[in-house]
């Protein structure tokens, strides 16, 4: 059995520490970078019917120009209808 050294973990998430021991170093780095890019969003609910949200990207990034500002999202969870003014949902699903 070959053992790899446990990579340094950038976050304090307990599951990230666990995955650093389970995943290969290369896979863990991809996971960690994806996690890092995903947690920089702030979500605030607004509107009378509680189906509207304002999504703000809180960490500016050259990689994601579409994240540079706030977007309004409509979410009808009961009927499975979602739309966003950035159109990201319509493009990627």
DRENTORKOL-3810 file (N, C-alpha, C; in nm, 4 decimals):
REM DRENTORKOL-3810
@n.u->0.0845; n.v->-0.1172; n.w->0.0000; ca.u->0.0000; ca.v->0.0000; ca.w->0.0000; c.u->0.0894; c.v->0.1240; c.w->0.0000
@n.u->0.0557; n.v->0.2207; n.w->-0.0858; ca.u->0.1331; ca.v->0.3436; ca.w->-0.0969; c.u->0.0590; c.v->0.4542; c.w->-0.0227
@n.u->0.1297; n.v->0.5248; n.w->0.0617; ca.u->0.0693; ca.v->0.6346; ca.w->0.1361; c.u->0.1187; c.v->0.7670; c.w->0.0804
@n.u->0.0267; n.v->0.8611; n.w->0.0680; ca.u->0.0630; ca.v->0.9952; ca.w->0.0250; c.u->0.0597; c.v->1.0871; c.w->0.1454
@n.u->0.1430; n.v->1.1890; n.w->0.1408; ca.u->0.1386; ca.v->1.2895; ca.w->0.2462; c.u->0.0070; c.v->1.3658; c.w->0.2350
@n.u->-0.0508; n.v->1.3999; n.w->0.3478; ca.u->-0.1763; ca.v->1.4749; ca.w->0.3487; c.u->-0.1464; c.v->1.6185; c.w->0.3077
@n.u->-0.2162; n.v->1.6711; n.w->0.2039; ca.u->-0.1899; ca.v->1.8086; ca.w->0.1617; c.u->-0.2378; c.v->1.9093; c.w->0.2653
@n.u->-0.1789; n.v->2.0271; n.w->0.2628; ca.u->-0.2255; ca.v->2.1342; ca.w->0.3500; c.u->-0.3647; c.v->2.1752; c.w->0.3057
@n.u->-0.4533; n.v->2.1944; n.w->0.4008; ca.u->-0.5917; ca.v->2.2304; ca.w->0.3719; c.u->-0.6071; c.v->2.3802; c.w->0.3922
@n.u->-0.6640; n.v->2.4495; n.w->0.2899; ca.u->-0.6796; ca.v->2.5950; ca.w->0.2952; c.u->-0.7928; c.v->2.6396; c.w->0.3873
@n.u->-0.8926; n.v->2.5539; n.w->0.4049; ca.u->-1.0118; ca.v->2.5933; ca.w->0.4796; c.u->-1.0189; c.v->2.5212; c.w->0.6131
@n.u->-1.1120; n.v->2.5649; n.w->0.6949; ca.u->-1.1331; ca.v->2.5007; ca.w->0.8245; c.u->-1.2536; c.v->2.4068; c.w->0.8213
@n.u->-1.3056; n.v->2.3779; n.w->0.7018; ca.u->-1.4193; ca.v->2.2876; ca.w->0.6904; c.u->-1.3750; c.v->2.1467; c.w->0.7303
@n.u->-1.4413; n.v->2.0842; n.w->0.8264; ca.u->-1.4022; ca.v->1.9483; ca.w->0.8669; c.u->-1.4072; c.v->1.8472; c.w->0.7524
@n.u->-1.5080; n.v->1.8598; n.w->0.6634; ca.u->-1.5162; ca.v->1.7636; ca.w->0.5538; c.u->-1.4006; c.v->1.7804; c.w->0.4555
@n.u->-1.3462; n.v->1.9013; n.w->0.4431; ca.u->-1.2309; ca.v->1.9222; ca.w->0.3549; c.u->-1.1085; c.v->1.8502; c.w->0.4109
@n.u->-1.0928; n.v->1.8552; n.w->0.5403; ca.u->-0.9813; ca.v->1.7825; ca.w->0.6020; c.u->-0.9957; c.v->1.6322; c.w->0.5797
@n.u->-1.1183; n.v->1.5821; n.w->0.5927; ca.u->-1.1414; ca.v->1.4398; ca.w->0.5706; c.u->-1.1132; c.v->1.4027; c.w->0.4248
@n.u->-1.1614; n.v->1.4846; n.w->0.3316; ca.u->-1.1407; ca.v->1.4550; ca.w->0.1900; c.u->-0.9936; c.v->1.4645; c.w->0.1510
@n.u->-0.9177; n.v->1.5473; n.w->0.2214; ca.u->-0.7748; ca.v->1.5576; ca.w->0.1909; c.u->-0.7032; c.v->1.4257; c.w->0.2188
@n.u->-0.7613; n.v->1.3449; n.w->0.3058; ca.u->-0.7028; ca.v->1.2141; ca.w->0.3362; c.u->-0.7536; c.v->1.1050; c.w->0.2426
@n.u->-0.8703; n.v->1.1275; n.w->0.1816; ca.u->-0.9331; ca.v->1.0255; ca.w->0.0979; c.u->-0.8972; c.v->1.0432; c.w->-0.0498
@n.u->-0.9031; n.v->1.1673; n.w->-0.0983; ca.u->-0.8755; ca.v->1.1950; ca.w->-0.2394; c.u->-0.7260; c.v->1.1933; c.w->-0.2671
@n.u->-0.6911; n.v->1.1709; n.w->-0.3934; ca.u->-0.5514; ca.v->1.1891; ca.w->-0.4321; c.u->-0.5207; c.v->1.3380; c.w->-0.4238
@n.u->-0.3946; n.v->1.3718; n.w->-0.4205; ca.u->-0.3547; ca.v->1.5123; ca.w->-0.4090; c.u->-0.4108; c.v->1.5955; c.w->-0.5247
@n.u->-0.4045; n.v->1.5431; n.w->-0.6469; ca.u->-0.4525; ca.v->1.6172; ca.w->-0.7642; c.u->-0.6034; c.v->1.6393; c.w->-0.7577
@n.u->-0.6783; n.v->1.5361; n.w->-0.7227; ca.u->-0.8240; ca.v->1.5481; ca.w->-0.7139; c.u->-0.8618; c.v->1.6421; c.w->-0.6000
@n.u->-0.7920; n.v->1.6324; n.w->-0.4887; ca.u->-0.8235; ca.v->1.7200; ca.w->-0.3761; c.u->-0.7993; c.v->1.8664; c.w->-0.4113
@n.u->-0.6937; n.v->1.8970; n.w->-0.4845; ca.u->-0.6663; ca.v->2.0362; ca.w->-0.5236; c.u->-0.7781; c.v->2.0905; c.w->-0.6121
@n.u->-0.8286; n.v->2.0086; n.w->-0.7042; ca.u->-0.9416; ca.v->2.0510; ca.w->-0.7883; c.u->-1.0636; c.v->2.0769; c.w->-0.7004
@n.u->-1.0922; n.v->1.9847; n.w->-0.6087; ca.u->-1.2041; ca.v->2.0019; ca.w->-0.5161; c.u->-1.1876; c.v->2.1297; c.w->-0.4341
@n.u->-1.0699; n.v->2.1498; n.w->-0.3789; ca.u->-1.0456; ca.v->2.2645; ca.w->-0.2912; c.u->-1.0600; c.v->2.3967; c.w->-0.3667
@n.u->-1.0102; n.v->2.4027; n.w->-0.4890; ca.u->-1.0249; ca.v->2.5249; ca.w->-0.5692; c.u->-1.1709; c.v->2.5512; c.w->-0.6037
@n.u->-1.2450; n.v->2.4465; n.w->-0.6368; ca.u->-1.3872; ca.v->2.4612; ca.w->-0.6676; c.u->-1.4641; c.v->2.5068; c.w->-0.5442
@n.u->-1.4347; n.v->2.4489; n.w->-0.4303; ca.u->-1.4985; ca.v->2.4895; ca.w->-0.3052; c.u->-1.4682; c.v->2.6357; c.w->-0.2751
@n.u->-1.3432; n.v->2.6754; n.w->-0.2918; ca.u->-1.3033; ca.v->2.8133; ca.w->-0.2638; c.u->-1.3795; c.v->2.9120; c.w->-0.3517
@n.u->-1.3973; n.v->2.8793; n.w->-0.4789; ca.u->-1.4708; ca.v->2.9676; ca.w->-0.5695; c.u->-1.6204; c.v->2.9697; c.w->-0.5397
@n.u->-1.6715; n.v->2.8661; n.w->-0.4768; ca.u->-1.8153; ca.v->2.8532; ca.w->-0.4541; c.u->-1.8650; c.v->2.9230; c.w->-0.3284
@n.u->-1.7795; n.v->2.9483; n.w->-0.2341; ca.u->-1.8259; ca.v->2.9999; ca.w->-0.1051; c.u->-1.8223; c.v->3.1519; c.w->-0.0941
@n.u->-1.7920; n.v->3.2189; n.w->-0.2023; ca.u->-1.7821; ca.v->3.3640; ca.w->-0.1972; c.u->-1.9089; c.v->3.4338; c.w->-0.2444
@n.u->-2.0222; n.v->3.3724; n.w->-0.2189; ca.u->-2.1495; ca.v->3.4311; ca.w->-0.2571; c.u->-2.2305; c.v->3.4647; c.w->-0.1327
@n.u->-2.2976; n.v->3.5781; n.w->-0.1368; ca.u->-2.3878; ca.v->3.6193; ca.w->-0.0290; c.u->-2.5284; c.v->3.6170; c.w->-0.0877
@n.u->-2.6224; n.v->3.5566; n.w->-0.0178; ca.u->-2.7593; ca.v->3.5420; ca.w->-0.0666; c.u->-2.8533; c.v->3.6109; c.w->0.0307
@n.u->-2.9346; n.v->3.7022; n.w->-0.0229; ca.u->-3.0318; ca.v->3.7744; ca.w->0.0591; c.u->-3.1696; c.v->3.7600; c.w->-0.0033
@n.u->-3.2660; n.v->3.7205; n.w->0.0775; ca.u->-3.4028; ca.v->3.7051; ca.w->0.0298; c.u->-3.4729; c.v->3.8403; c.w->0.0333
@n.u->-3.5544; n.v->3.8669; n.w->-0.0677; ca.u->-3.6326; ca.v->3.9896; ca.w->-0.0691; c.u->-3.7644; c.v->3.9616; c.w->-0.1391
@n.u->-3.8526; n.v->4.0555; n.w->-0.1351; ca.u->-3.9822; ca.v->4.0400; ca.w->-0.2011; c.u->-4.0875; c.v->3.9894; c.w->-0.1042
@n.u->-4.2104; n.v->4.0221; n.w->-0.1354; ca.u->-4.3231; ca.v->3.9865; ca.w->-0.0496; c.u->-4.3497; c.v->3.8366; c.w->-0.0498
@n.u->-4.3363; n.v->3.7728; n.w->-0.1649; ca.u->-4.3713; ca.v->3.6310; ca.w->-0.1755; c.u->-4.2565; c.v->3.5360; c.w->-0.1409
@n.u->-4.1435; n.v->3.5887; n.w->-0.0972; ca.u->-4.0285; ca.v->3.5084; ca.w->-0.0528; c.u->-3.9732; c.v->3.4166; c.w->-0.1616
@n.u->-3.9904; n.v->3.4534; n.w->-0.2887; ca.u->-3.9349; ca.v->3.3727; ca.w->-0.3975; c.u->-3.8266; c.v->3.4480; c.w->-0.4735
@n.u->-3.7869; n.v->3.5631; n.w->-0.4232; ca.u->-3.6865; ca.v->3.6432; ca.w->-0.4916; c.u->-3.5629; c.v->3.6563; c.w->-0.4033
@n.u->-3.4481; n.v->3.6518; n.w->-0.4678; ca.u->-3.3217; ca.v->3.6544; ca.w->-0.3963; c.u->-3.2255; c.v->3.7481; c.w->-0.4671
@n.u->-3.1371; n.v->3.8097; n.w->-0.3921; ca.u->-3.0267; ca.v->3.8862; ca.w->-0.4496; c.u->-2.8995; c.v->3.8092; c.w->-0.4170
@n.u->-2.8259; n.v->3.7732; n.w->-0.5213; ca.u->-2.7018; ca.v->3.6979; ca.w->-0.5069; c.u->-2.5864; c.v->3.7936; c.w->-0.5342
@n.u->-2.4948; n.v->3.8040; n.w->-0.4405; ca.u->-2.3787; ca.v->3.8917; ca.w->-0.4564; c.u->-2.2523; c.v->3.8082; c.w->-0.4465
@n.u->-2.1608; n.v->3.8345; n.w->-0.5360; ca.u->-2.0311; ca.v->3.7674; ca.w->-0.5287; c.u->-1.9417; c.v->3.8557; c.w->-0.4438
@n.u->-1.8913; n.v->3.8014; n.w->-0.3342; ca.u->-1.8190; ca.v->3.8831; ca.w->-0.2373; c.u->-1.6679; c.v->3.8813; c.w->-0.2559
@n.u->-1.6192; n.v->3.8077; n.w->-0.3551; ca.u->-1.4753; ca.v->3.8067; ca.w->-0.3818; c.u->-1.4562; c.v->3.8278; c.w->-0.5316
@n.u->-1.4024; n.v->3.9409; n.w->-0.5669; ca.u->-1.3832; ca.v->3.9709; ca.w->-0.7090; c.u->-1.2862; c.v->3.8717; c.w->-0.7711
@n.u->-1.3138; n.v->3.8372; n.w->-0.8963; ca.u->-1.2339; ca.v->3.7365; ca.w->-0.9638; c.u->-1.2219; c.v->3.7704; c.w->-1.1115
@n.u->-1.1022; n.v->3.7599; n.w->-1.1643; ca.u->-1.0820; ca.v->3.7789; ca.w->-1.3079; c.u->-1.1438; c.v->3.6632; c.w->-1.3857
@n.u->-1.1509; n.v->3.5472; n.w->-1.3228; ca.u->-1.2005; ca.v->3.4272; ca.w->-1.3895; c.u->-1.3506; c.v->3.4337; c.w->-1.4156
@n.u->-1.4248; n.v->3.4969; n.w->-1.3250; ca.u->-1.5704; ca.v->3.4994; ca.w->-1.3353; c.u->-1.6200; c.v->3.6432; c.w->-1.3431
@n.u->-1.6161; n.v->3.7017; n.w->-1.4615; ca.u->-1.6654; ca.v->3.8383; ca.w->-1.4772; c.u->-1.8128; c.v->3.8499; c.w->-1.4421
@n.u->-1.8903; n.v->3.7432; n.w->-1.4685; ca.u->-2.0330; ca.v->3.7483; ca.w->-1.4405; c.u->-2.0602; c.v->3.7560; c.w->-1.2907
@n.u->-1.9596; n.v->3.7309; n.w->-1.2083; ca.u->-1.9768; ca.v->3.7346; ca.w->-1.0628; c.u->-1.9454; c.v->3.8715; c.w->-1.0037
@n.u->-1.9151; n.v->3.9686; n.w->-1.0856; ca.u->-1.8653; ca.v->4.0956; ca.w->-1.0360; c.u->-1.9725; c.v->4.1840; c.w->-0.9742
@n.u->-2.0972; n.v->4.1445; n.w->-0.9814; ca.u->-2.2031; ca.v->4.2299; ca.w->-0.9290; c.u->-2.3144; c.v->4.1463; c.w->-0.8688
@n.u->-2.4237; n.v->4.2105; n.w->-0.8401; ca.u->-2.5385; ca.v->4.1412; ca.w->-0.7829; c.u->-2.6338; c.v->4.0963; c.w->-0.8929
@n.u->-2.7041; n.v->3.9874; n.w->-0.8660; ca.u->-2.8036; ca.v->3.9373; ca.w->-0.9592; c.u->-2.9311; c.v->3.9046; c.w->-0.8841
@n.u->-3.0431; n.v->3.9290; n.w->-0.9489; ca.u->-3.1724; ca.v->3.8913; ca.w->-0.8928; c.u->-3.2080; c.v->3.7524; c.w->-0.9434
@n.u->-3.2518; n.v->3.6686; n.w->-0.8511; ca.u->-3.2901; ca.v->3.5317; ca.w->-0.8840; c.u->-3.4334; c.v->3.5101; c.w->-0.8384
@n.u->-3.5125; n.v->3.4495; n.w->-0.9252; ca.u->-3.6493; ca.v->3.4114; ca.w->-0.8917; c.u->-3.6493; c.v->3.2600; c.w->-0.8734
@n.u->-3.7016; n.v->3.2131; n.w->-0.7613; ca.u->-3.7016; ca.v->3.0697; ca.w->-0.7335; c.u->-3.8387; c.v->3.0254; c.w->-0.6857
@n.u->-3.9081; n.v->2.9517; n.w->-0.7702; ca.u->-4.0346; ca.v->2.8893; ca.w->-0.7337; c.u->-4.0031; c.v->2.7418; c.w->-0.7095
@n.u->-3.9641; n.v->2.7112; n.w->-0.5873; ca.u->-3.9173; ca.v->2.5771; ca.w->-0.5531; c.u->-4.0281; c.v->2.4734; c.w->-0.5708
@n.u->-4.1494; n.v->2.5092; n.w->-0.5355; ca.u->-4.2614; ca.v->2.4155; ca.w->-0.5443; c.u->-4.2804; c.v->2.3663; c.w->-0.6879
@n.u->-4.2733; n.v->2.4581; n.w->-0.7838; ca.u->-4.2947; ca.v->2.4222; ca.w->-0.9243; c.u->-4.1646; c.v->2.3966; c.w->-1.0005
@n.u->-4.0504; n.v->2.4106; n.w->-0.9330; ca.u->-3.9222; ca.v->2.3854; ca.w->-0.9978; c.u->-3.8860; c.v->2.4873; c.w->-1.1040
@n.u->-3.9293; n.v->2.6114; n.w->-1.0867; ca.u->-3.9012; ca.v->2.7174; ca.w->-1.1833; c.u->-3.7960; c.v->2.8128; c.w->-1.1259
@n.u->-3.6865; n.v->2.8313; n.w->-1.1992; ca.u->-3.5789; ca.v->2.9183; ca.w->-1.1547; c.u->-3.5367; c.v->3.0077; c.w->-1.2703
@n.u->-3.5089; n.v->3.1335; n.w->-1.2405; ca.u->-3.4563; ca.v->3.2232; ca.w->-1.3429; c.u->-3.3670; c.v->3.3265; c.w->-1.2758
@n.u->-3.2716; n.v->3.3753; n.w->-1.3525; ca.u->-3.1759; ca.v->3.4718; ca.w->-1.3008; c.u->-3.1453; c.v->3.5723; c.w->-1.4101
@n.u->-3.1249; n.v->3.6970; n.w->-1.3700; ca.u->-3.0957; ca.v->3.7986; ca.w->-1.4700; c.u->-2.9595; c.v->3.7787; c.w->-1.5355
@n.u->-2.8698; n.v->3.7015; n.w->-1.4743; ca.u->-2.7399; ca.v->3.6741; ca.w->-1.5366; c.u->-2.7511; c.v->3.5654; c.w->-1.6427
@n.u->-2.8630; n.v->3.4923; n.w->-1.6431; ca.u->-2.8907; ca.v->3.3850; ca.w->-1.7386; c.u->-2.7985; c.v->3.2638; c.w->-1.7219
@n.u->-2.7232; n.v->3.2566; n.w->-1.6140; ca.u->-2.6334; ca.v->3.1429; ca.w->-1.5916; c.u->-2.7126; c.v->3.0131; c.w->-1.5782
@n.u->-2.8246; n.v->3.0174; n.w->-1.5081; ca.u->-2.9069; ca.v->2.8972; ca.w->-1.4899; c.u->-2.9572; c.v->2.8464; c.w->-1.6241
@n.u->-3.0017; n.v->2.9365; n.w->-1.7092; ca.u->-3.0530; ca.v->2.8972; ca.w->-1.8400; c.u->-2.9424; c.v->2.8387; c.w->-1.9288
@n.u->-2.8193; n.v->2.8847; n.w->-1.9100; ca.u->-2.7076; ca.v->2.8360; ca.w->-1.9915; c.u->-2.6535; c.v->2.7024; c.w->-1.9425
@n.u->-2.6460; n.v->2.6849; n.w->-1.8101; ca.u->-2.5805; ca.v->2.5654; ca.w->-1.7565; c.u->-2.6746; c.v->2.4695; c.w->-1.6864
@n.u->-2.7922; n.v->2.5163; n.w->-1.6453; ca.u->-2.8895; ca.v->2.4294; ca.w->-1.5793; c.u->-2.8630; c.v->2.4043; c.w->-1.4352
END
